[in-house]
Amino acid sequence: MHETRPGTARERLLAAALDLFAQHGVSGTSLQMIADRLGVTKAAVYHQFPTKDEIVLAVIDPALDRLEPIAEQAEAQRGHAARRDAVLAGVVDLVVEFRRVSSTLSFDPVVVRLVRSHHALRSLQRIRRLLGGTAPDPGSRVRMAVLSGGLIMAGADPAVAGLDDEDFRDHLLAAARRILRG
């Protein structure tokens, strides 16, 4: 789900679910709460999404589905530095585009469980390799942990909430490059 004004019934449902997930967490949000937010019956929600897990997946799938193209585009580059820069730029663009989804759901236990079994996990592992995150030395592993956590949390930080997407992207990419340089 992109950060645009929802129009279709499905988009409105996903936007309402994301709002409620932000307020109550996934576990604290029921299908009835989503229905109440939309002014429809629980059956109407259930008709589109029989389980809450399916709603969560519908919210996060657009972001997760972008991981494979990012990895493929980066792998097509010549040289380690070009591959690393391409994957970093792709991941930063993803964080910027989906910053609300990321900041709301990244550490929710339900989301963590669903992502662990999601097909996109293979692409995420490819991205880590392209960034040098599988190097055995402690410094590389710590830089990757700081980079991963920092990218996810950057969108949630109120200090950057007022930045427009272009400024946020530029500064986030510059900071990520500095972290990778060590």
Secondary structure, DSSP 8 states (H G I E B T S, - for coil): --SS---SHHHHHHHHHHHHHHHHTTTT--HHHHHHHHTS-HHHHHHH-SSHHHHHHHHHHHHHTTHHHHHHHHHTSSSHHHHHHHHHHHHHHHHHHTHHHHHHHTT-HHHHHHHHTSTTHHHHHHHHHHTTTT-SSHHHHHHHHHHHHHHHHHTT-GGGTTS-HHHHHHHHHHHHHHHHH-
